[in-house]
Amino acid sequence: MQARLHACLNEPHSVEHLAQSAAMHPRTFQRRFKEATGLTATEYIQAARIAKARELLELTNEPVAQISRGVGYLDVSNFRRLFQRPTGVTPSEYRRRFGIAARVSRPEALSASQPTRIRSTPSR
């Protein structure tokens, strides 16, 4: 069940649908899911979506709105609010702090990482 959730984070997931997929009553599904993961199905899906969004913010230059839709949040402002709860920063700030792709594509980052050249001849 968890692998299926991770494979399609961008799709809507209701407890009723998940329970039906697992051939369980929704209350039984919720109880067993929480016993297995320590989270409700909704909390688990939300945490998985935020984890995927963090990965995409770190490794890609995709716009935040595109990442939001890609992990299942159609409302970008809702995504920003939900992202900020566990991380303490907005998605844009998270990318500025931890984004690898953003650093590689910025020319000033590349030039700053190269050592300063020392002239071999004295300047006049």
N, C-alpha and C positions, 0 to 999 in steps of 0.2 A: 504494500500500500504506500509506504513512504517513498519508494523508488518511483512509483507512478506519479505521486504528487510532485516530486522534484523534476520529473520529465516534462511536466506541463504546468508550470507555475503560473503562466500567463492566462490560463483558463479559470473560469469561476468554479469554485468548489463549495458545495453546500454539504452540511453534515448529513442531510437526508440522502443525497446522491452518493456520498462516500460510504455510508452505511449500507445502502442498497448494493453497491459494488462489492462490499465485503459480506453480503448476505446476512446482515445483522439488523436488529432493531436499532434505531438511532441512539437510544439511551445506552444500550449495551455497547454499541460501537464507541460512543464517547467515553464510557467508563474504561473499556479495554485500551483505547488509544491513550488515554491519560496514564493508565498503569504502565504501558509500554514506553512512553516517551517523557512522561512528567509534565506534559502540556496538553491542553485541549487541542482538538484538531484545528480550530481557528488560530490559536496562538502558534501552533507549529507551522501552519501555512504562512502566517505573517512573518515568523522568524526566518523561514526558508526564503521567502521573497526578499527580505531585507538583506540576507546573506548573499543572495545572487546579485542584488543591486550593488552591494559593496564591491563585489568582485568585478562587475562591469564598470563601475566608476574608477576602480584602480587600474584596470587593464585596457580600457577602450576610451575613445574620445566621443562616443555616442552622446547626443544631447540628453539631458536629464529627463525630458518628456518622453523620449523614445525608450529609455531604460525603464521608466515608470510603466509604460504600456507593456513592455517586454516581460515584466515580472508580475503583471496582472492588475496594475492600478491604472484605471482609466482617468481618474481625477488626480492630476499632478499635485495640486495643493494638499490633498489628503496623503499622497505618497510622501511628500516633504515632511509633513507633520509626523507620520508614522516612522519615517526614517530617523528623524531627529530624536525621538524618544530613547531608543537604545544606544545611539551613537553620540548624542549630545551636540551634534553639528548638522548643518544642512547638507544635502547631497553635493552641492557645489563646493562647499568648504571641505567636505570629506575628500573630494577629488583633488582639490588644491594641496591638501596635506599628504595624501597617500597615493595619488595617481601616478603610475609609472608611465603610462602612455602620454599623459600631458607633459611630463618632463622631457621625454625623448623628442617630442615634436616641437618644443619651443626652442628657437635658435639661441636665445640668451642663456638657456640652461646648458646647452651644448658648449657654448663659448666659455661659460663660467667654470665648467668642469675641466677645461684644458689649461695646462700650466702656462704662466706668462713666459714669453720668450725674452731672453736676455740678449742684448746686442753684443756681438763679439768685437765690434769696433767702437771706439768712443765717439760719442756725438759731439759736434762742435757748436 
